Amino acid sequence: MKPFPYNISVTVITGNYYDEQLPSSLNKAWAKSQQHLISTLHPGSHHIVVNGADHHMLYRKPLAVSEPIRKLIHQWRRR
């Protein structure tokens, strides 16, 4: 796999709830892939955890997901 350029900032936004509709093994595989991305593929990435979020959060409480993105954009513009 081609390495990701380090001159591009990366932020990974995840929730801390498993998807109750998926089997436990898939939830564990998804969590492991997230950690692999953060720790191995791009160790300089910034990780934001949205408390209480699962895939339904995008539809039920979109501000909880979009607010960290808005803050990141605001910080980037201030540079």
URVEN-V652803 format. One record per residue. N is the residue number from 1. RES is the residue in one small letter. PSI is psi in degrees with one decimal (none if undefined). D_LAST is the distance of its C-alpha to the last C-alpha in whole Angstrom. Layout:
((N;RES;PSI;D_LAST) (N;RES;PSI;D_LAST))
//
This chain:
((1;m;136.0;32) (2;k;132.3;29) (3;p;146.2;26) (4;f;136.7;23) (5;p;133.5;20) (6;y;-6.8;18) (7;n;-0.4;15) (8;i;123.4;15) (9;s;143.7;13) (10;v;131.1;16) (11;t;128.9;17) (12;v;122.0;20) (13;i;121.4;21) (14;t;162.4;25) (15;g;164.9;28) (16;n;15.7;30) (17;y;141.3;33) (18;y;157.9;36) (19;d;116.1;37) (20;e;-15.9;40) (21;q;-12.5;42) (22;l;151.8;41) (23;p;152.3;43) (24;s;-38.0;42) (25;s;-37.2;42) (26;l;-38.9;40) (27;n;-41.9;37) (28;k;-39.7;38) (29;a;-39.9;37) (30;w;-45.1;34) (31;a;-39.5;32) (32;k;-38.9;33) (33;s;-35.0;32) (34;q;-46.0;28) (35;q;-37.0;29) (36;h;-42.7;29) (37;l;-47.1;26) (38;i;-43.1;24) (39;s;-29.8;26) (40;t;-52.5;28) (41;l;-36.1;26) (42;h;77.4;22) (43;p;-17.6;22) (44;g;6.7;19) (45;s;156.0;18) (46;h;131.4;17) (47;h;124.3;20) (48;i;127.1;20) (49;v;123.0;24) (50;v;113.4;25) (51;n;130.0;28) (52;g;12.9;31) (53;a;139.1;30) (54;d;-168.7;32) (55;h;-18.3;32) (56;h;-19.4;33) (57;m;-32.4;30) (58;l;-31.3;29) (59;y;-34.2;32) (60;r;-39.8;33) (61;k;71.1;29) (62;p;-27.4;27) (63;l;-30.7;24) (64;a;-29.3;24) (65;v;-39.6;23) (66;s;-23.7;21) (67;e;-46.3;19) (68;p;-34.6;17) (69;i;-43.2;16) (70;r;-42.7;15) (71;k;-41.1;13) (72;l;-41.7;11) (73;i;-42.5;10) (74;h;-44.0;9) (75;q;-41.1;7) (76;w;-39.8;6) (77;r;-28.6;5) (78;r;-14.1;4) (79;r;none;0))
//
